[in-house]
Amino acid sequence: MALVRLYYKNVNEIVGNDDVGVLMLTNEDGTRQLSMVCDKHTVYQFRLRLSKAEIIDRLLPEVLWQVVVRNLDMRFQVVINDLIDGQYKTLLYMPDILQAIPMRASDAILLAQIADIPVFIEETLLLRQSVPHDENSVAVSIPVNVITTDMLKKALEKAVNEENYEQASQLRDELQRRSKSESKA
């Protein structure tokens, strides 16, 4: 499995939806970008750390990370290795002992920022899910397969109301695909 290193670029709220944000990561040479949907609480946590408020070093993630660093002589990596039903499958990997702990992708990216842990993604997944990165772009592309089912339903309703039937068809197809995969499980 070939891995590609990712770097945190930014986090933004989605215009018109206060409950959702988008994390943007880029590959090492900045030519590809990966967008990851996150909740408003995660957006807040990233923004809090970007503000460099004095309280940050006393917050739970930072304190727990200090406990880990002081008591374990171990390397860590975040590895994104799959996408299932709109959710990136992400692991906190410990290469020294060949163990991994599953994590929510947005939490893993936040931990990577806090602890300066490298983030990697399986190369074929990056190629499938990423888009070319344009440093000057104000728009962010989000693949439909990383949007939550609830968001898809709302987007479908909006597309129908706006008579955007091509988009509505694509959203309906993704919802049907997910429904079929859930019934098989």
Secondary structure, 3 states (H helix, E strand, C coil): CCEEEEEEEEEEEECCEEEEEEEEEEECCCCEEEEEEEEHHHHHHHHHHHCCCHHHHHCHHHHHHHHHHHHCCCCCEEEEEEEECCEEEEEEEECCCCEEEEEEHHHHHHHHHHHCCCEEEEHHHHHHHCEECCCCCCCCCCCHHHCCHHHHHHHHHHHHHCCCHHHHHHHHHHHHHHHHHHHHC
